[in-house]
Amino acid sequence: MSTLDSTTPNTRIAQAKFTGQSGEFFKIWIVNLLLSILTLGIYSAWAKVHTNQYLHGHTKLEDHGFRYLATPLQILKGRLLAVSVFIVITILSSLTPMLALGMSLLILIATPWLIMQSIRFNMRMTSYRNIRFSFKGNYWEIVLNFLLLPMLALFFTLGIALPWVHQRIDKYIFDNLSVGGQPFKLNTDVGQYYVAALVAIAIMMAGIITIVIFAVGYGVVIAQAGDGAGEQLTNTLMGLIVLLYAGLLLLNFVAIAVSRGIVLKHIIGSLKIENVATFKTDMSLSGYIKLQLLNSLMLILSLGLAYPVTKIRTRRFVAQHIQVQLTEQADTLVNDVQGKDPAFGEEAAGFFDADLSFT
């Protein structure tokens, strides 16, 4: 359990909290969904703004909520432009193989820019006490961290270096964030990323080995049984296979929850804003795993309708386990971000699977 030194001079401890309610958010979510369908997606711009305004506004520190500043028309214009570009690229790609290749290369070249614009837009559209966040990453750093290193790790180390790449990407994002001119600093240990990956792999391997042993044992029993007994055993085999794969699916959820929990806890405990704030967490890994498993079960049983409930549950759980040690300088920060950014980068990133929105 992480602790904060409340005796440090000129500092104070603030407990993060999330005050959103499942019932309220479900109403917003279902109305957004229905209106987006009825308007053939046009209302989705308003849906995104309403969703983010609710989630940001109910995420609080010292009773001050965060704000989402983007407007529906801003989002809609970005989406219309993104759709137009997507349609043009699709049409050109269908004309000749060379144009298709050229469009593919264009998308590849544009992907780092889309990632950069997506993060930048979301940060600049988020504020706390009227002070906006910002992101100062550049194109070539995005190329290195998001494209080159993952490909090199995958092909030349057979994935062994991927946890290191994951750690490097997280550190790159946070180290390029700032608020009121004060930079964030993330001091993560790559070892924790390897621990998360190895634990997840061990869980999955244990499940696979169990299934193989059971299948082999069951095959031996069938082979040694008589004709009648063998037929009866075979009739139950399909049901058992379904149960085994359900168990494997459960193990997959556990592996993902464990991996995410380890990394999330490590990131929170390693994050600070220079001269302004230090973040700590007392989140238990077992509690996070239980939360995610129950969320997964709720999503499966409700056919996805429980999504807004799981969203609220996760935000509330994480927030209640975050404490922030603030310095006096936190009260003197001044907004240094002006103007409205176009939403094209973020919306286009979503079309080409490059959206890294924090919201």
LUMZAKOL-529637 format. One record per residue: residue in three letters; x, y, z of N, C-alpha, C, O in turn. Coordinates in steps of 0.02 Angstrom, whole numbers, plus 50000, padded with zeros to 5 digits. Example, Ala and Ser with C-alpha at 12.3 -4.5 7.8 and 13.67 -1.06 7.14 Angstrom:
2
ala506604971650390506154977550390506604983550390507124983450423;ser506424988850354506844994750357506455000250394506705005750402;
END
This chain:
359
met500434994050000500005000050000500445006250000500895006850041;ser500305010849954500695016949950500475021750004499875022050021;thr500935025650030500765030550081501035037350059501495037750018;leu500745042550087500955049250072501225052450136500975051250190;asp501735056350128502035059950185501655066450197501785071450165;ser501185066150243500775072050256501135077250296500875082750308;thr501755075750318502125080550359502585084950317502915089450344;thr502625083750251503045087850209502815095050210502215096350199;pro503255099750222503055106750226502745109250161502945107350106;asn502235113650169501925117050112501615112250061501575113750002;thr501395106550084501025101850041500385099750075500305100450136;arg499935097150035499305094450062499105088250023499315087249966;ile498705084050055498485077850023497775078749997497335081150033;ala497665076949934496995077249904496785070349881497175066849849;gln496185068349897495915061949877495495062749813495005066649813;ala495665059249761495265059549700494605055849712494575051349754;lys494095057849677493455054349683493055054949618493145059649579;phe492625050149608492185050249550491475049749575491295044949609;thr491055054749558490385055249586489835053249536489245054149551;gly490025050649478489525048649429489115042749453489355038649493;gln488495042249429488035036849449487865032549388487765035149333;ser487825026049399487695021349344487035022849309487005022749248;gly486505024249348485855025649319485855031849275485575031749220;glu486175037149299486225043349260486605042249195486395044449141;phe487165038849200487585037949141487255033149091487335033849031;phe486885028249117486525023649072486015027449030485945026048971;lys485665032149061485165036049024485505040148969485265040448912;ile486075043248986486445047048935486675042548879486625044248821;trp486935036748897487215032048848486675029348801486775029148741;ile486105027248829485585024248787485265029448742485095027948684;val485165035648767484895041048724485385042648668485195043448611;asn486025043148686486545044448635486545039048581486595040548522;leu486495032748603486505027148556485905027348508485985026648448;leu485315028348536484705028348495484695034248447484525033448388;leu484885040248471484875046148427485425045648373485335048048317;ser485985042548390486515041648341486285037048285486455038048226;ile485905031848303485635027148253485115030648210485115029948149;leu484665034348242484115037648205484365043048158484065044348106;thr484925046148175485195051548133485765049148089486135053148061;leu485835042548083486365039548041487065041848061487495042948019;gly487155042648127487815044248153487955051548164488455053348196;ile487525055948139487655063148145487655065248219488075069348240;tyr487195062548257487145064448328487725061848369487815063848427;ser488135057348341488685054448379489175059748403489515058748454;ala489215065348367489645070848389489395073748455489785075048501;trp488735074748459488445077248522488495071848576488595073348635;ala488425065548555488475060048604489165059848636489225058848696;lys489675060848595490365060648622490465066348671490765065248724;val490235072248654490325078048699489945077048764490215078248818;his489315074848760488915073748821489235068448865489255069148926;thr489495063048834489815057748873490435060348909490515059248969;asn490865063648872491485066048902491365071548954491715071949004;gln490865075748941490705080948990490475077849056490645080349110;tyr490085072549051489845069249112490415065849149490485066649210;leu490825061949113491375058349145491905063049173492145062049229;his492075068249135492565073149159492295076949219492645077749270;gly491675079249214491385083449267491325079849333491365083049386;his491225073349331491145069549393491795066549418491805063149469;thr492355067849383493015066049408493285072149444493415077349413;lys493385071549509493525077549550494135076749594494315071349616;leu494455082549605495015083049651494915089449691494865094949662;glu494875088949757494725094549800494065097949780494005104049779;asp493585093749763492905095949745492865100049680492345102949664;his493415100249643493415103549577493395098049524493815093549523;gly492895098449480492845093549427493255095549366493385101349354;phe493455090549327493775091849263493245093949213492655092849223;arg493465097049158492995099249107493225096849038493825096449024;tyr492725095148997492865093448927492615099248885492025100948887;leu493065102448846492925108948815492725108648742492505113648714;ala492795102848710492615102348639491865103348630491465101548674;thr491665106048573490955107048557490725101948506491125099248468;pro490065100448506489805095548457489965097348385490145093048345;leu489885103848368490025105948299490765105048281490935103348225;gln491185106248329491905105248319492055097848303492435096348257;ile491735093448341491815086248329491505084248263491805080348225;leu490915086848248490555085048187490955087148125491005083248078;lys491225093148125491625095448069492235090948058492405089248001;gly492555089148112493135084648107492945077948078493305075048037;arg492365075348100492145068748076491945069048002492105064447964;leu491605074347982491405074847912492015075347867492035072347813;leu492515079047889493135079547850493495072847848493755070847796;ala493495069347905493825062747908493475057747862493795053847827;val492805057847863492415053347820492545054947747492615050347706;ser492575061347730492705063247661493385060747637493445058047582;val493885061547679494555059147661494555051647653494855048847607;phe494205048247699494165040847696493835038547631494065033747600;ile493295041947611492935040047550493385041147488493415036847444;val493735046747487494185048147430494735042847426494885040347372;ile495035041147483495555036047484495285029347461495625025747424;thr494685027547482494375021147463494255020847388494385015847356;ile493995026347360493845026547288494495026047248494535022247200;leu494995029947267495625029847231495965022947236496275020647188;ser495895019747294496215013147303495885007847260496205002847243;ser495255008847241494895003847201495035004547126494835000247087;leu495375009847106495475011047034496035006647006495925003046957;thr496615006847035497175002847011497585000247070497575003247124;pro497934994647061498364992047115498894997047137499054997447196;met499165000947090499675005747108499395011247153499715013347202;leu498785013647137498465018647179498305015747248498365019147299;ala498105009447249497955006147313498585005847357498555007247417;leu499145004147325499775004047361499965011047385500195011947441;gly499865015947341500025022847359499605025247417499865028747462;met498965023547417498525025647472498715022147538498675025147591;ser498925015847532499145012247592499765015547622499815016347683;leu500225017447579500825020947603500645027747633500945029847682;leu500165031047602499945037547628499655036847698499795040847742;ile499245031647708498955030447774499505028947824499485031347881;leu499995024947803500545023147848500935029447869501105030347927;ile501065033747820501435039947835501015044547879501285048047922;ala500355044647868499915049147906499775046647976499595050648020;thr499845040147989499665037348054500015040748113499675042348162;pro500665041948112500985045448168500685052348180500595054448237;trp500535055948126500225062548133499535061948164499345066148206;leu499155056848144498495055848172498535054348246498135057048286;ile499005050148266499105048548337499275054848376498985056148429;met499735058748350499955064948383499375069848391499275072648445;gln498985070748338498425075448340497875072948387497545076948420;ser497775066448389497265063648433497425065048506496995067348544;ile498045063648526498245064948596498215072348610497965074448663;arg498485076348564498515083648575497815086648582497695090748626;phe497355084548539496675087148541496345085448608496045089848640;asn496395079148628496065077048690496345080548751495985082248797;met496995081648751497295085048808497095092448810496915095048863;arg497115095748753496945102848751496205104048764496015109548784;met495795099048753495075099648767494895097448838494305097048855;thr495405096148879495295094248949495595099648993496155101948982;ser495215101749044495465106949089495275105249161494805101549174;tyr495665108149207495525107649278495615114549308496155117449304;arg495095117149340495095123849368495295129049314495695133549326;asn495005128049255495105132549197495825132449170496025137049134;ile496205127449187496885126749161496915120549116496775114949138;arg497085121649053497075116149005497715111949008498255114349027;phe497635105748988498215101348979498465102148907498105104648864;ser499085100148895499355100448828499835094748816500075091448863;phe499985093548752500435088148731500905090948679500685094048630;lys501565089848688502055092948644502455087948603503005089548579;gly502205081848595502565076848556502635078948483502245083148459;asn503125076048448503205077748377503165071548333503175065848357;tyr503125072648269502995067348220503515061748223503335055948227;trp504155063548221504675058448215504745054348279504925048448276;glu504605057348336504605053548399504035048448400504105042948425;ile503455050448371502885045848365503065040048319502905034348333;val503395041648262503605036448215504045031248251503945025248243;leu504525033648289504985029248325504625024948376504705018848376;asn504235028048419503945024448476503335020248458503225015048488;phe502935022548411502305019148396502335014548335501915010148328;leu502825015548291502865011348231503505007248228503485001148226;leu504085010648227504715007148217504875002248274505004996348261;leu504865004648335505055000248391504584994248400504834988748412;pro503924995048395503484989148399503634984048345503644978048358;met503754986348283503904981748228504574978148239504624972148228;leu505074981848261505734978848274505684973848331505994968448329;ala505314975648384505244971148441504874964748421505034959348446;leu504384965448377503984959648357504384954948311504364948848320;phe504734957748263505064953548213505774951448231505994946048211;phe506134955548269506824953948284506934950948353507454947848366;thr506454951848398506514948848464505944943948478505874941448534;leu505524942748427504954938148433504484940348490504184936248523;gly504434946848500503984949448550504274950348619503954953248663;ile504894947848630505184948248696505274955448719505214956948779;ala505404959948673505524966948691504874971148694504914977148708;leu504294968048682503674971948680503504975248747503264980948747;pro503614971948805503484975548868503914981848875503694986948901;trp504534981548851504964987448852504684992848807504694998748825;val504424990948748504114995748703503494998848735503395004948731;his503094994748768502494997048803502685002248856502375007548861;gln503195000748895503425005448946503675011848916503555017248942;arg504035011348860504305017148827503755021648798503805027748801;ile503225018548771502665022448744502305026248800502165032148793;asp502165022748855501835026048912502245031948937501985037348949;lys502885030748944503335036048969503365041848919503365047648940;tyr503385040348855503405045648805502785050048808502825056148806;ile502195046848814501575050648816501555055248877501445061248871;phe501675052348936501605056348997502155061649002502025067149026;asp502765060048981503305064948985503215070848938503555075848944;asn502745070248891502605075748845501955079348861501735083748824;leu501655077648918501065081148941501275086748988501795086449021;ser500855091848991500975097349039500305100549056499815099849020;val500305104149112499715107949133499965114449164500385114349209;gly499705120049139499925126449164500675127549155500985131249193;gly500955124449103501665125249089502115120649129502725120749120;gln501835116649174502225112049215502195104949185501645102249176;pro502765102049170502765095449137502625089649184502785089849243;phe502315084449155502235078149190502895074249186503295075349141;lys502995069849234503585065449233503375058549256503095057749310;leu503525053549214503355046649230503995042649239504365041649191;asn504115040249299504725036549314504565029049324504635026449379;thr504355025849271504165018749276504775014249269505295016149241;asp504705008249296505225003049293505004997849242504464994949249;val505414996649192505234991849140505124984849169504774980849139;gly505434983449226505344976949257504624975449274504404969749269;gln504244980549294503544979549311503134977649249502644973949255;tyr503324980149192502984978449130503124971149112502684967549088;tyr503734968949124503894961849112503534957349162503324951849144;val503484959549224503104955749274502384954849251502104949449255;ala502074960349228501384960149205501304955349147500834951349145;ala501774955649099501734951249040501844943949059501484939549036;leu502334942649102502494935749121501934932649162501774926749153;val501634936549206501074933849246500484932249200500174926949208;ala500334936649153499784935349106499924929049064499474924949054;ile500544928349040500724922449001500674916149043500434911049020;ala500904916549106500884910649150500164908449163500014902449164;ile499714913249172499004911649182498714908049121498374902949128;met498864910749062498604907749001498914900848989498564896148969;met499564900149001499884893648991499604888449039499514882649020;ala499474890449101499184885749149498504883349125498334877449132;gly498114887849096497464885849070497514881149011497154876249007;ile497974882748965498064878448906498314871448926498074866448900;ile498794871248972499064864748995498514860649028498474854649018;thr498094863949067497534860349100497064857349048496834851749056;ile496914861148996496464858748944496774852848907496434847848893;val497424853348891497764847848856497774841548898497624836048873;ile497944842148962497954836349007497264833149012497194827049009;phe496754837349018496074834849023495874831248959495564825948961;ala496044834248901495854831248837496194824548827495874819748804;val496844824248843497204817948836496924812648883496824806948863;gly496804814448945496514809748993495834807348972495674801448979;tyr495434811848946494764809948924494804805248864494424800548859;gly495284806648819495374802248762495584795248783495354790348754;val496014794648834496224788148860495634784348889495554778348877;val495204787948926494614784748956494154782048902493904776448908;ile494044785948850493604783748795493904777648760493544772948744;ala494564777848749494894772348714494854765848754494794760548724;gln494874766248820494864760248862494164757748877494074752148900;ala493674761948865492984759948880492704755448825492974755048770;gly492164752048842491834747848792491464752048742491434758148747;asp491164748648691490814752348639490254756648666490184762548648;gly489834753648710489264757348736489474763148779489224768748773;ala489964761648824490204766848869490554772348829490474778248844;gly490934770248779491294775148738490814779748703490944785748698;glu490264777048678489774781248644489454786148692489334791948674;gln489324783848753489014788148802489494793848823489294799548831;leu490134791948831490634797048849490714802248793490804808148806;thr490694799748731490764804348674490194809348671490294815048652;asn489594807048691489014811548689489084817448736488794822748725;thr489474816448790489564821948838490174826148822490294831348853;leu490564823948772491194827348758491084834548736491444838948758;met490594835848693490474842548667490304847448723490544853148724;gly489894845148769489724849448826490324851148868490394856848891;leu490764846248879491364847348918491844852048881492174856248913;ile491884851348815492314855748776492084863048782492484867548789;val491414864048781491144870748789491344873648857491544879448862;leu491284869448909491474871648977492214873348981492414878149013;leu492634869148947493354870348948493534876948914493944880748939;tyr493224878248858493374884448823493094890548860493364895948857;ala492534889448896492284894848938492784896348993492894902149011;gly493084891049021493594892049071494204895549043494504899749076;leu494384893848981494954897148948494804904548936495244908848944;leu494184906048918493974913048908494024916848974494234922548976;leu493814913549029493854916649094494584918049113494744923349139;leu495024913149099495734914149112496014919949071496444923649095;asn495774920749011495994926348969495804933049001496194937749002;phe495184933349027494974939449062495404940749123495594946449137;val495564935349160495984936049220496684938549200496954942949232;ala496964935549147497634937549124497664944949105498124948449123;ile497154947149067497124954149046497054958749107497384963849112;ala496604956749153496484960849213497114961449256497274966849280;val497464955849264498084955849304498604960349272498914964549305;ser498704959549207499194963449171499044970849174499484974949190;arg498424972649160498224979749162498274982549233498484988249243;gly498084978549282498094980749351498804982349374498924987449406;ile499274977849358499974978949378500244985249346500564989349380;val500124986149282500394991949246500054998449269500395003449280;leu499394998249277499035004249299499265006549367499395012449378;lys499325001849414499545003649482500255006549480500405011249516;his500685003649439501365005949435501405012949404501785017149427;ile500995014249353500995020849321500765026149370501075031449375;ile500215024949405499955029949452500475031549506500585037349522;gly500795026249532501285027249585501935030249562502345032249603;ser502045030549495502675033149468502585039949435503055042549404;leu501985042849440501835048949403501875055149448501675054849507;lys502125060549421502115066849457502085072649406502235071749347;ile501885078449431501915084649392502455088949426502405090549485;glu502965090649388503545094049417503345100049459503005104649435;asn503555100049522503455105549569502725106749587502565111649620;val502275102149566501565103249577501235097549615500905098649666;ala501335091349592500955085749620501325079149614501705078049566;thr501215074849662501455067949660500865063349670500465064349715;phe500805058249628500235053749630500425047249667500985044749660;lys499945044749706500035038449742499395034349737498865037049722;thr499455027949749498855023649748498915018149799499455015449812;asp498345016449829498305010649874497855005249843497585001049879;met497795005449777497375000549742497654993549750498254992349740;ser497224988849769497434981849775497334978349708496834979449674;leu497814974149690497764970549627497174965749627496824965049577;ser497054962549684496494957749688495824961449679495374958849647;gly495774967449708495154971249700495034973249628494464973049604;tyr495574975249593495514977149523495314971149480494904971849435;ile495604965349494495444959249456494704957449466494364955949417;lys494464957649528493764956149542493304960949505492794958949476;leu493494967349505493094972349470493044970749396492494970849368;gln493604969349363493614968149292493264961649273492924961249222;leu493334956549314492994950149301492234951049306491864948549264;leu492014954549357491294955749364491034960149307490494958949281;asn491434965049287491244969249230491164965049167490684965949129;ser491644960549155491614956249096490994951849098490664950849047;leu490844949049156490254944849164489614948849151489154946349119;met489594954949176489014959149165488914960749091488354960749066;leu489464962149056489424963548984489174957548945488774958348899;ile489424951648963489224945548927488484943948938488114942748891;leu488264944149001487574942349018487074947548993486504945848979;ser487294953848987486834959148964486884960448889486554964848863;leu487314956648855487434957548783487684964648768487514967648717;gly488084967348814488384973848803488004979748833488274985248836;leu487384978648856486984984148882487244986748949487064992248971;ala487664982848982487934984949047488564989149038488894990949088;tyr488744990948976489364994748965489395001149006489905002349038;pro488865005349007488915011449047489005010149121489335013949156;val488715004649146488785002849217489505000949232489785003049282;thr489814997049188490514994949199490985000949193491485001249228;lys490815005749151491225011749143491235015649209491765017849231;ile490645016549238490585020249301490935016549357491295019549397;arg490845009949360491145005949413491915006449411492235007149463;thr492195006049350492925006349343493195013149363493685013649399;arg492875018549340493105025249357493065026549432493515029549461;arg492525024349463492445025449535492975021649574493255024249622;phe493105015349554493595011249590494295014249585494645014849635;val494495016149524495165018949515495235025549552495745026749585;ala494735029949546494775036549578494835035949654495215039649685;gln494455031449684494455031149757495105028349785495215028449846;his495535025849741496175023249763496765027649739497335025449739;ile496615033849720497145038549700497175044349749496665047649763;gln497765045649775497885051549816498415055849782498875053249749;val498345062349790498805067049758499095071649811498725074949849;gln499755071949815500095076549860500245082949821500655082949775;leu499915088349840499965094749804500415099649840500425099849902;thr500785103549802501195108849830500815115449825500285115849794;glu501105120649854500785127249850500755129849778500315133849761;gln501215127449736501225129849667500605127549628500445130449576;ala500265122449653499655120149619499125125649618498695125649574;asp499165130149666498665135549670498855141649628498465146449623;thr499445141549600499685147449562499755146049487499995150349450;leu499545140149465499595138449394499145142949352498605144849374;val499385144649293499015149049247498955145449180499425142349156;asn498365145849151498255142649086498715145549032498755151649024;asp499055141148995499505143448942499295140648874499685140948826;val498685138048870498435135248807497835139448785497355140248822;gln497865141948724497335146248699497055143548634497385139648599;gly496445145648617496155143848552495845136948551495895133148599;lys495525135448495495205129048485495555125148430495675127748375;asp495725119048445496045114848395495525111348351494985109748376;pro495675110248287495225106248245495215099048268495725096448291;ala494635095848262494555088948286494715083848231494625077848242;phe494945086248173495045081648117495535076048135495415070248120;gly496085077748168496595072748184496315067048225496445061248210;glu495935068648277495675063348320495155059148283495175053048287;glu494705062348247494185058548213494475054348155494245048748144;ala494955057048119495275053148066495655047348095495675041848066;ala495965048348153496335042948186495865037148202496065031348196;gly495255038748222494775033448236494615029248175494525023248180;phe494575032448116494425028748054494985024148035494865018848006;phe495595025948050496165021848030496475018048089497065016248087;asp496065016948142496275012948199496895015748233497315011848256;ala496965022148235497545025148268497335029648326497735033648350;asp496715028848350496475033248402496765031148469496665025448492;leu497125035748502497395034448568497095039248619497425041648665;ser496465040748610496125045348655496135042848726496025036948739;phe496275047348774496275045548844495565045148871495455042548926;thr495095047848835494415047948860493995042548825493405041848840;
END
